Amino acid sequence: RMYRTVASYLDPIEAHIVCGRLCAEGIAAHVADDQMNLANWEWRQALGGTRVRVAEADHARARALIAELDAGAFALD
């Protein structure tokens, strides 16, 4: 199974929030490099941030959901 990076965040907590939202929508997602970025905070940008990865088949659907998140679709009043 091939996985692709669907998003990258400098804050590992943000990556985990996005991963949780994707999983809640039925998209199998995982976070990569979060421990490395927490242990070496000053390297996070050079490492490319904390990555959220999904299966190749779910990539387009995951990108669309992340665009909704970025637009505030799930924000609380």
N, C-alpha and C positions, 0 to 999 in steps of 0.2 A: 504494500500500500504506500503510495506516494503522498507526502505531506508538503504543504506550501505555507509559507508565512503569509498571513492575511493582514497583519498589522504589527507595528512595533512601537513600544512606549518606553520613555525614559524612566517612568515610575512603574516598578513591578506591580504595585497594588492596582494601578489602572489596568494593566494587562490581565490580572486575575479577575477583575470586575467584568471586563469584556469577555473573557473566556467563560465565565459563569453565565453571562447572558446568552452566549452562543449555545452552550450546553442546555440551557433552559428551553431553547428553541429547537432542540433535537439535533444540533450539529456537534459532532464529536470534535472537541477542540482541546488543545493542551498548551501550556505555557513553557517556553524554552528560555534558558539563560537567566531566570529570575534569581537563582542563588548566586550566580557569578556577579550579577549586578548589585545584589545586596552586599556581598562580601567586598566588592571593589567598586564602591559607589562612584569614585572619581573616574573610573574607566567606562562608565555606562554608555556614553556617547560613542566612544571609540569602538566599543563592542557591538554597536548597532542597536542598543537598547534591549528590552525584554520582548521577545517575540511571541505572538499568538499564532499557532499553527493549526491548520485543518486539513482534512483529506482533500486531494485534488478535486474530487467530484463535488465537494461542498464549497469550494472557493468563491464562486460567484454569489451564491446565496449568503455566505458569511460577509462578503464585502458590502452587499446591500444592507444587511442588518447593522453593520458597523456604521455605514453612512447614516442610517436612521438614528443610531445612538449619538453620533456627532451632531446631528441636527436638533437633538433634544427631545426626540420622540418619547423617551421613557422618563423624562424629568418629572419630578414631583412638584406640585404647586406649593 
